Amino acid sequence: MIHVGIDLGTTFSIVSHVNTQGMPALFPDYHDANEFRTPSVAHDGLDGTLIGSALEELLDDDPGLPIVRFVKLQMGSKETVYTDHQGRAWGAEAISALILRKMMKDVEAFSPEE
């Protein structure tokens, strides 16, 4: 079992662990092993849910894509922070859970444990 620390950030999120040398180490993004932070941005659409860098790249081609950012600022609020393509309302905690799930995919992809 690996123990991780997650910084669910307003703009970027990171996940880390203590490596075999006893030093803190960041997990890279499973889409780009050279990137160690995930933009805290989300989109849920017809083609599924996108989080982080993959979504940022898509926004270069489709800047009008509905997204949500800065959900951490709305934590604890009962307000809807995002409405998806099916009209479903998402709260800040639900969007944060999507970001956390993506961060755990990074851990699974690069975990030193089997």
Backbone as a chain_set.jsonl record, in Angstrom:
{"seq": "MIHVGIDLGTTFSIVSHVNTQGMPALFPDYHDANEFRTPSVAHDGLDGTLIGSALEELLDDDPGLPIVRFVKLQMGSKETVYTDHQGRAWGAEAISALILRKMMKDVEAFSPEE", "coords": {"N": [[0.844, -1.178, 0.0], [0.526, 2.173, -0.817], [1.128, 5.381, 0.472], [-0.203, 8.548, -0.053], [-0.033, 12.08, -0.651], [-2.242, 14.662, -1.338], [-2.679, 17.695, -2.957], [-5.307, 19.459, -3.457], [-5.758, 21.858, -5.448], [-6.725, 25.289, -6.109], [-6.128, 26.297, -8.659], [-4.223, 24.498, -9.76], [-3.586, 21.004, -9.17], [-1.768, 18.59, -7.24], [-0.107, 15.449, -6.642], [1.636, 13.468, -4.324], [4.259, 11.368, -2.906], [6.334, 9.533, -0.584], [9.432, 8.58, -1.647], [11.543, 5.657, -2.269], [13.987, 6.416, -1.284], [13.341, 7.932, 0.81], [12.58, 10.501, 0.25], [10.399, 13.225, -0.621], [8.298, 12.926, -3.462], [6.821, 13.826, -6.539], [3.978, 12.66, -8.366], [3.781, 12.097, -11.839], [1.657, 13.354, -14.516], [-0.576, 11.094, -16.0], [-1.056, 11.317, -18.697], [1.014, 12.838, -19.636], [4.137, 12.397, -18.889], [6.048, 14.255, -18.28], [4.895, 16.3, -16.963], [3.94, 17.544, -13.833], [1.825, 18.564, -12.482], [-1.677, 19.055, -12.298], [-4.05, 20.813, -14.079], [-6.771, 22.259, -12.406], [-9.41, 21.813, -13.677], [-12.476, 21.025, -15.311], [-14.625, 19.114, -17.496], [-17.647, 17.784, -18.65], [-19.06, 15.949, -21.109], [-20.58, 14.895, -24.239], [-18.645, 13.119, -25.154], [-17.564, 12.118, -22.867], [-15.884, 12.551, -19.668], [-13.491, 15.022, -19.086], [-10.452, 15.992, -17.594], [-8.051, 18.296, -16.43], [-4.841, 18.592, -18.039], [-5.351, 17.344, -20.541], [-7.852, 18.355, -21.16], [-7.245, 21.105, -21.211], [-5.657, 21.183, -23.534], [-7.586, 20.499, -25.449], [-9.179, 22.727, -25.253], [-7.695, 24.61, -26.603], [-8.339, 24.121, -29.252], [-11.099, 24.255, -29.182], [-12.331, 26.706, -27.813], [-14.801, 27.452, -26.794], [-15.858, 25.402, -25.351], [-17.805, 24.071, -22.713], [-16.707, 24.482, -19.443], [-15.485, 24.04, -16.076], [-13.841, 25.836, -13.58], [-11.805, 26.632, -10.708], [-13.253, 25.46, -8.603], [-12.716, 24.884, -5.977], [-13.021, 27.208, -4.567], [-15.718, 27.3, -4.166], [-16.361, 25.302, -2.441], [-18.365, 23.727, -0.015], [-20.537, 25.272, -0.519], [-23.922, 25.276, -1.523], [-24.528, 25.775, -4.071], [-24.869, 25.292, -7.635], [-22.112, 24.574, -9.625], [-21.517, 23.808, -12.122], [-23.136, 22.822, -15.091], [-23.887, 20.047, -16.932], [-23.883, 18.562, -20.297], [-26.238, 17.127, -20.326], [-27.892, 18.499, -18.743], [-27.545, 18.093, -16.066], [-26.903, 19.118, -12.759], [-23.953, 20.04, -11.108], [-22.205, 20.087, -8.075], [-19.584, 21.755, -6.198], [-18.155, 19.848, -4.693], [-18.613, 17.468, -6.08], [-17.361, 17.945, -8.549], [-14.778, 18.307, -7.607], [-14.315, 15.722, -6.732], [-14.108, 14.402, -9.189], [-11.711, 15.49, -10.107], [-9.981, 14.527, -8.12], [-10.237, 11.775, -8.603], [-8.99, 11.61, -11.094], [-6.413, 12.301, -10.29], [-5.748, 10.068, -8.776], [-5.597, 8.193, -10.802], [-3.219, 8.983, -11.935], [-1.49, 8.211, -9.876], [-1.907, 5.404, -9.91], [-0.879, 4.832, -12.437], [1.842, 5.427, -12.201], [2.799, 4.371, -9.865], [5.229, 3.035, -7.66], [4.766, 0.654, -6.449], [3.445, -2.663, -6.806]], "CA": [[0.0, 0.0, 0.0], [1.276, 3.421, -0.898], [0.491, 6.543, 1.091], [-0.019, 9.716, -0.9], [-0.54, 13.375, -0.231], [-2.847, 15.358, -2.473], [-3.006, 19.111, -2.823], [-6.399, 19.826, -4.357], [-5.564, 23.295, -5.544], [-7.699, 26.119, -6.807], [-5.726, 26.388, -10.058], [-3.557, 23.244, -10.092], [-3.551, 19.983, -8.131], [-0.618, 17.698, -7.328], [-0.137, 14.286, -5.758], [3.008, 13.089, -4.014], [4.513, 10.256, -1.997], [7.727, 9.463, -0.151], [10.052, 7.542, -2.469], [12.329, 4.639, -1.56], [15.11, 7.092, -0.635], [12.797, 8.739, 1.897], [12.387, 11.873, -0.219], [9.105, 13.463, -1.255], [8.329, 12.882, -4.92], [5.536, 14.063, -7.18], [3.562, 11.759, -9.436], [3.493, 12.814, -13.084], [0.368, 13.195, -15.174], [-0.521, 9.868, -16.795], [-1.078, 11.68, -20.119], [2.282, 13.494, -19.966], [5.049, 12.084, -17.785], [6.905, 15.404, -18.0], [4.084, 17.289, -16.256], [3.719, 17.088, -12.468], [0.661, 19.218, -11.884], [-2.892, 18.9, -13.091], [-4.957, 21.956, -13.984], [-8.03, 21.931, -11.727], [-10.445, 22.201, -14.631], [-13.25, 19.84, -15.674], [-15.672, 19.176, -18.522], [-18.375, 16.534, -18.864], [-19.813, 16.136, -22.338], [-20.991, 13.711, -24.989], [-17.513, 12.202, -25.297], [-17.086, 11.715, -21.546], [-15.359, 13.544, -18.751], [-12.088, 15.382, -19.247], [-9.889, 16.727, -16.468], [-6.653, 18.679, -16.465], [-4.08, 18.966, -19.235], [-6.031, 16.879, -21.755], [-8.91, 19.331, -21.407], [-6.596, 22.362, -21.6], [-5.272, 21.045, -24.938], [-8.806, 20.543, -26.243], [-9.661, 24.111, -25.236], [-6.98, 25.356, -27.638], [-9.082, 23.922, -30.496], [-12.516, 24.552, -28.974], [-12.367, 27.563, -26.631], [-16.164, 27.612, -26.304], [-16.254, 24.196, -24.623], [-18.191, 24.403, -21.337], [-15.794, 23.959, -18.434], [-15.568, 24.646, -14.745], [-12.555, 26.071, -12.914], [-11.827, 27.282, -9.405], [-14.33, 24.892, -7.789], [-12.318, 24.891, -4.572], [-13.559, 28.43, -3.974], [-17.144, 27.093, -3.915], [-16.547, 24.162, -1.535], [-19.27, 24.004, 1.097], [-21.697, 25.985, -1.026], [-24.956, 24.416, -2.112], [-24.768, 26.253, -5.431], [-24.392, 24.543, -8.792], [-20.936, 25.205, -10.219], [-21.4, 23.343, -13.499], [-24.261, 22.071, -15.632], [-23.33, 19.299, -18.063], [-24.633, 18.512, -21.553], [-27.542, 16.513, -20.074], [-28.622, 19.372, -17.837], [-27.311, 17.712, -14.668], [-26.209, 20.118, -11.959], [-22.812, 19.539, -10.344], [-21.695, 20.938, -7.015], [-18.128, 21.834, -6.107], [-17.615, 18.598, -4.165], [-18.668, 16.456, -7.143], [-16.296, 18.264, -9.505], [-13.527, 18.005, -6.909], [-14.167, 14.264, -6.745], [-13.607, 14.038, -10.519], [-10.293, 15.862, -10.147], [-9.283, 13.572, -7.264], [-10.202, 10.49, -9.301], [-7.936, 11.728, -12.101], [-5.131, 12.278, -9.575], [-5.483, 8.68, -8.393], [-5.144, 7.517, -12.028], [-1.786, 9.291, -12.023], [-0.825, 7.339, -8.903], [-1.958, 4.022, -10.412], [-0.014, 4.712, -13.612], [3.259, 5.606, -11.893], [3.119, 3.88, -8.524], [6.345, 2.08, -7.634], [4.292, -0.616, -5.893], [2.633, -3.451, -7.726]], "C": [[0.889, 1.242, 0.0], [0.448, 4.533, -0.252], [0.809, 7.755, 0.231], [-0.518, 10.965, -0.188], [-1.057, 14.09, -1.458], [-3.106, 16.807, -2.092], [-4.053, 19.403, -3.885], [-6.395, 21.343, -4.43], [-6.651, 24.005, -6.316], [-7.402, 26.157, -8.301], [-5.102, 25.095, -10.556], [-3.619, 22.301, -8.897], [-2.331, 19.109, -8.345], [-0.813, 16.54, -6.362], [1.307, 13.817, -5.57], [3.048, 11.87, -3.103], [5.952, 10.37, -1.521], [8.355, 8.299, -0.899], [10.926, 6.601, -1.629], [13.562, 5.223, -0.88], [14.643, 7.974, 0.525], [12.566, 10.192, 1.542], [10.988, 12.045, -0.811], [9.26, 13.498, -2.774], [6.918, 13.08, -5.457], [5.252, 12.98, -8.21], [3.308, 12.584, -10.691], [2.071, 12.547, -13.577], [0.429, 11.952, -16.056], [-0.62, 10.127, -18.29], [0.263, 12.25, -20.57], [3.235, 13.338, -18.786], [6.019, 13.216, -17.465], [6.181, 16.497, -17.222], [3.73, 16.747, -14.874], [2.601, 17.82, -11.75], [-0.501, 19.091, -12.855], [-3.719, 20.171, -12.966], [-6.286, 21.504, -13.361], [-9.194, 22.464, -12.553], [-11.153, 20.926, -15.095], [-14.283, 20.159, -16.749], [-16.334, 17.805, -18.577], [-19.28, 16.756, -20.065], [-20.16, 14.828, -23.0], [-19.89, 12.668, -25.095], [-16.922, 11.776, -23.96], [-16.575, 12.89, -20.736], [-13.878, 13.767, -19.023], [-11.668, 16.25, -18.075], [-8.46, 17.134, -16.817], [-6.09, 19.024, -17.827], [-4.751, 18.533, -20.532], [-7.15, 17.848, -22.139], [-8.319, 20.665, -21.85], [-6.185, 22.321, -23.072], [-6.485, 21.124, -25.851], [-9.354, 21.967, -26.323], [-8.93, 24.985, -26.252], [-7.733, 25.285, -28.965], [-10.541, 24.34, -30.391], [-12.675, 25.407, -27.722], [-13.764, 27.779, -26.05], [-16.689, 26.417, -25.524], [-16.639, 24.556, -23.189], [-17.288, 23.694, -20.318], [-16.12, 24.582, -17.08], [-14.164, 24.703, -14.164], [-12.828, 26.64, -11.521], [-12.925, 26.756, -8.476], [-13.995, 24.906, -6.308], [-12.886, 26.114, -3.85], [-15.029, 28.287, -3.6], [-17.421, 25.935, -2.953], [-17.42, 24.58, -0.351], [-20.521, 24.758, 0.692], [-22.682, 24.983, -1.61], [-25.237, 24.785, -3.567], [-24.227, 25.292, -6.484], [-23.205, 25.294, -9.376], [-20.786, 24.842, -11.691], [-22.675, 22.599, -13.874], [-23.764, 21.391, -16.896], [-24.281, 19.275, -19.253], [-26.016, 17.876, -21.406], [-28.392, 17.337, -19.108], [-28.461, 19.007, -16.367], [-26.486, 18.788, -13.972], [-25.128, 19.449, -11.115], [-22.43, 20.564, -9.286], [-20.179, 20.894, -6.993], [-17.513, 20.524, -5.623], [-17.591, 17.51, -5.228], [-17.579, 16.706, -8.187], [-14.935, 17.974, -8.874], [-13.268, 16.509, -6.887], [-13.664, 13.78, -8.101], [-12.115, 14.346, -10.634], [-9.479, 14.878, -9.304], [-9.185, 12.197, -7.925], [-9.112, 10.497, -10.376], [-6.561, 11.657, -11.439], [-4.771, 10.846, -9.166], [-5.113, 7.84, -9.615], [-3.665, 7.772, -12.259], [-1.0, 8.36, -11.089], [-0.78, 5.901, -9.426], [-0.996, 3.825, -11.586], [1.466, 4.714, -13.258], [3.661, 5.114, -10.512], [4.271, 2.883, -8.584], [5.938, 0.72, -7.061], [3.431, -1.347, -6.902], [1.408, -3.961, -7.043]], "O": [[1.875, 1.324, 0.734], [-0.77, 4.602, -0.417], [1.956, 7.962, -0.166], [-1.316, 10.899, 0.747], [-0.394, 14.123, -2.495], [-3.678, 17.1, -1.042], [-3.732, 19.574, -5.061], [-6.962, 22.021, -3.573], [-7.398, 23.394, -7.08], [-8.316, 26.06, -9.12], [-5.415, 24.641, -11.656], [-3.694, 22.743, -7.75], [-1.898, 18.901, -9.479], [-1.574, 16.631, -5.399], [2.092, 13.772, -6.518], [2.024, 11.407, -2.602], [6.704, 11.214, -2.007], [7.881, 7.167, -0.807], [11.021, 6.755, -0.412], [14.128, 4.592, 0.013], [15.443, 8.675, 1.145], [12.378, 11.028, 2.425], [10.454, 11.124, -1.429], [10.237, 14.034, -3.298], [5.948, 12.567, -4.899], [6.165, 12.451, -8.843], [2.692, 13.648, -10.622], [1.389, 11.635, -13.11], [1.399, 11.775, -16.793], [-0.299, 9.243, -19.083], [0.614, 12.159, -21.746], [3.141, 14.071, -17.801], [6.742, 13.14, -16.471], [6.784, 17.508, -16.862], [3.269, 15.612, -14.756], [2.457, 17.7, -10.534], [-0.319, 19.028, -14.071], [-4.059, 20.572, -11.853], [-6.847, 20.481, -13.754], [-9.864, 23.426, -12.179], [-10.524, 19.88, -15.253], [-14.745, 21.291, -16.892], [-15.651, 16.781, -18.553], [-20.15, 17.626, -20.053], [-20.045, 13.766, -22.388], [-20.166, 11.469, -25.122], [-15.873, 11.132, -23.932], [-16.802, 14.054, -21.068], [-13.111, 12.816, -19.171], [-12.412, 17.119, -17.622], [-7.74, 16.361, -17.448], [-6.748, 19.653, -18.656], [-4.726, 19.269, -21.518], [-7.361, 18.121, -23.32], [-8.839, 21.292, -22.772], [-6.344, 23.313, -23.784], [-6.424, 21.746, -26.912], [-9.924, 22.363, -27.339], [-9.476, 25.987, -26.714], [-7.768, 26.26, -29.716], [-11.152, 24.733, -31.384], [-13.102, 24.906, -26.682], [-13.89, 28.248, -24.919], [-17.839, 26.418, -25.082], [-15.894, 25.264, -22.511], [-17.136, 22.473, -20.339], [-16.917, 25.513, -16.969], [-13.401, 23.74, -14.247], [-13.94, 27.068, -11.212], [-13.465, 27.505, -7.661], [-14.895, 24.936, -5.469], [-13.193, 26.053, -2.66], [-15.538, 29.07, -2.799], [-18.579, 25.62, -2.678], [-17.232, 25.648, 0.232], [-21.462, 24.871, 1.476], [-22.277, 23.946, -2.136], [-26.087, 24.173, -4.215], [-23.254, 24.575, -6.251], [-23.276, 26.503, -9.599], [-20.028, 25.48, -12.422], [-23.224, 21.841, -13.073], [-23.281, 22.048, -17.818], [-25.349, 19.887, -19.222], [-26.875, 18.065, -22.267], [-29.478, 16.917, -18.708], [-29.162, 19.549, -15.513], [-25.508, 19.298, -14.519], [-25.366, 18.418, -10.487], [-22.342, 21.76, -9.567], [-19.563, 20.087, -7.689], [-16.449, 20.133, -6.102], [-16.654, 16.714, -5.278], [-16.945, 15.76, -8.654], [-14.04, 17.452, -9.54], [-12.123, 16.075, -7.01], [-12.872, 12.84, -8.16], [-11.351, 13.557, -11.191], [-8.407, 14.442, -9.724], [-8.157, 11.529, -7.814], [-8.396, 9.51, -10.547], [-5.647, 11.024, -11.969], [-3.601, 10.466, -9.211], [-4.38, 6.861, -9.477], [-2.94, 6.891, -12.722], [0.025, 7.797, -11.474], [0.269, 5.258, -9.388], [-0.373, 2.771, -11.712], [2.265, 4.073, -13.941], [4.759, 5.416, -10.042], [4.295, 1.999, -9.441], [6.683, -0.253, -7.177], [2.772, -0.733, -7.742], [0.597, -4.65, -7.663]]}, "num_chains": 1, "name": "protein.A"}
